[in-house]
Amino acid sequence: MLVAGLIAFGVLIGLVSPAQAALPSWPNVKIGANGPIVLSAQHLLRHRGYNIAADGDFGSGTQAAVKQFQSANGLSSDGEIGPNTWPKLVVSVQRGNNSEAVRAAQVQLNRYGYGLSVDGDFGGGTYNAAVAFQSSHGLSADGEVGPNTWQALVGGTPSSGGGSYSLPLARSALPRSEYDDPHHDYPAIDLPVSYVPAYAMVSGTAYRLSEPNGCGNGLRIVKSGVDYLYCHLSAYSVANGAAVRAGDRVATTGNTGNSTGPHLHIAIKISGTSYCPQNFLLAIYDGRTPPAPSSLPRTGCFY
Ligand SMILES: [Zn+2]
């Protein structure tokens, strides 16, 4: 009572740190909801041992897990994730962690346009994104996603939609040094992976293409007149003409077309002209906003 009174007094006369922005309210999510908030909650439940699908749809399985979690934590088991349940559900994560809770944080950071691969690996890109988010939201910029940062992420509303990016491969698939290599004949890059998931680098419209003597089974993701091209795929995860969001799985890499071994060929083209994708990919890897494709070099990235 006394403490509450002192805090109220502090707020009244402005003694509470002015650098600390007011945190948004925790959202209330329940059965029937869907989207990235639900998806993060599912990853957090999985982190805590509940074997549910992380599909972004709050169905009966998620509701049952929430009720169990609430019972086990002395909460009213109403199956809704609201202001009492969120603080007990979130998990502090930091650089070096590799977990479902990190995936939950990456999903949230991507709501704000950081374009991380949701791979559960809290590396440099996720750290940079966390620091950037904290800095722009009046939080202590320590790069650790703790209770306040979780509340700001989950309860907040991104100020600008879109602008989201993702690596075309899971972050754990390749080291940074593979994203700056030149291509062997024209502006593009070959990423040396076997048969692994490929993800949309940007949000746009996906078109399949077939070039048996070239790209093989290819996929173009078109956004604002720019083609983001994927080649040599072994399988598609999206229909021709599908709307995709950055980070969506779009294909499995492979060895189709003019290819001497499995790899992912990536090119960025505007009106048929190829631009060097290296700086674009490195920026995403580093958690920076990538340069505009039209500003990318058209020489120097091949031999
Ligand atoms: Zn190539």
Residues whose N, C-alpha, C, O or C-beta is under 5 A from the ligand:
A	BS01	ZN	I189 D190 H265
